[in-house]
Amino acid sequence: MQPETLAGLLSHLGRAGEPDGARDGLTGAQLSALRYLARANPMSRTASALAAYQATTRGTVSQTVKALVRAGYVTRTPSDADRRTLRLDLTQAGWAKLAQAPGDRLAAALAQLPKDQRAALADAAISLNGALSAQDPESGFGTCQSCRYLSDADGAAGGYCCHSGCALGTGDFDCLCASYQPRAEARTAPTAPGGRAS
């Protein structure tokens, strides 16, 4: 398959997995934001990271976040690292709303793939994301196991993010990160509690 055809297919798959239109009182943008916040690590749950992830403007994201806060689905808390930055977190009502929302069609389709195909696709996605991040560091999103900022120098069960200067738990390894920078060789993430691994 030609790279241009494959790029078109991947773009289609990404769009097919996103919600379209209002459902259960949420717009597609609001549901997409809830899904992102549920999948992002604590350092990446900001309006600017959400805007970068959705490839939209801060103004658009600001309106989405305001609506989610008004509905009681999201809270805004000043970051410990930088009090000017507000961290966005799902509330219990937000988690409940997300659980009631239509399922993520792309995630459901991926879950049906055999484990070896999913692993090969994950490896290819990490490599592809690394190549895109090398071209434009501001557009990179990835996970800890293949990030150059991950260090296990502190000997903790998780690891340490040299970019944000904080400890990482094993549950953080499979979360999206806006500070991602690819490393030369990807690491395999430890299995998180509950058997969750990348």
N, C-alpha and C positions, 0 to 999 in steps of 0.2 A: 504494500500500500504506500502511495506517495505521501511524503510528510504533510503536504497541504490537505490531502483528503483525511488523513489521520487527525490533523489539527481541527478540521471541521467536525469530525465525529466526536472528538473529545469536548469541543465547545457545545455540541448538541447534548451530550450526556450531562454536562454540568447544568445546562438550562433545564433539561427534563427533570432533574432532581429537585429543582427549586419550586416552591409553591407559586401558583398563579392565581391572582384574584383574592378576594376576601373569603375567609373560611372561619367559622366559629367566632365571629367578632374580631378577627385579626386580618389585617391586610397581608398580602404576600411579603411585603418588606418587613412587617412586624414579626411574622413567623420566621422568616429568614434570620432576623436579628436574634430572636430567642434561640434558634438552633446554633447560631455562631457562639453566643454567650455560654451556652451549655457545653460547647466543644473546645473553647479557648482556655488557655492557662490564665491564672490570675493577672499576670503582667500584661496580657493581651486583651483584657476586657475593658477597653476604653473606646470612646467615640471615634477617635482618630484611627485606631486599629480596625474597628468595624467598618469605617468608611473605606479604608484601604482594601480590606478583604472583599467588600461588595463592589469595589471599583466605582464608588459614587462620591458625592461631595459631603463635606462635614455638615453643611446646612440640611441636606436631605436626611442624613443620619440623625441629626439633632431633633428633627421633627418626629422621627420614628421613636427615638428614645424617650422624648417627652410624653408621647402617647402611651408608651409602655409603663413609664413611671406613674402617670396619672391613673392607669388601670390597675396599678398595684402589682405588676408583674416583674418590675426591675427596680433596684435601688441604686442610688449614686452615692459613693463613699469616697472621701479624699484618700488618695494613695499614700501609703506609709513612706514611700521613697520620694514622692514629689507631691506636696499638698495642693499644687495647682491642678494636678491631674485627678480626674474623677474615675474611680473604678466602677464598672457596671456589673451587678450581680443579679441573678435570678432570685426572686423571692419564692417562698413555698407556693404561693399562688401561680407564679411564673412557671415553676416546674410542673405543677398540676395542669396548667393550660397547655404546656408543651406535650405532656403525656396524652392529653385529649385530642391534640391536633392530628390532622392526617399524617400518616407515616411518611418518612423520607423515602421516596420511591427508589432513588439511586442506592441508598444504603440497603434497602430491602433486596434489590437486584444483586448487589455485591454479596450479600449474605447467602445467596443461592449458589454462588460460584463455588466450585471445589476449592478446598484450602490451598492447594498448590498454585492454582490460577490466581487466587487472591494475593498470595505471597509474591508471585511474579509481578502482578500488577502494582503492588505496593512498592517493590524495588524500582520498577520503571517510573512510578510517580515521584519517588524520592529523587531519582536521577534527573528527571525532567524539571522538577521544581528547583533543584540545584542549578541547573543550566539557566533557567529563567531568572533566578536570584542573582546569578553572576552577571547577567546583562543589566539588571535593574534591582539593586539591593533594597530599594524601598517597596518593591512589590512582592518580596519573598514571604511566604508563609510556609511553615513546615512543623516538624515535631522534634523533640529533643534528641532522639536517638541518632539523628544524622546532622546535628547542628555543631558547628565548631565551638560554640560557647559552652557546651556541656563539659564539665569536669567532674571526675570522681575523686579529686585530690583530698577532699575532706573525709573520705572513707565512710561516708554515710550510706545508708541502704539505698537512697535515691541518687542524688548527685547535686551539683552546684552549677548555677547559671552565672558564668563570668560576665555576661552583659548586664543582667539586672542585679547581680550581687546578692542572690538569695538561694537558699537551699531548695531542692526539688524533691518531692516525694515520688515514689514509683507511679502514682496515679497521674502525675504531670507528664510522663513520657509520651502519652498518646494524645495529648491536647495540642490544639493549634497554637502557634506562637508567631507573633508579629515581628519579633526580633531575630528570626531565623536567618542563619547564614550557613551555607553548606560546608561540610568538612570534606576532606579528600576521600575518606572512606566512611560509609555509614556504619553506625553501631546498631546492634540489636538491643532493643529496649528490654529491660527486665519485665517479667510478668507482674502486673499490678495486682493488688488484693482483689479477690473475686475472679481471678483468672483472666483479667483484661490485659491484652498485650497488643502491640502494633501488628 
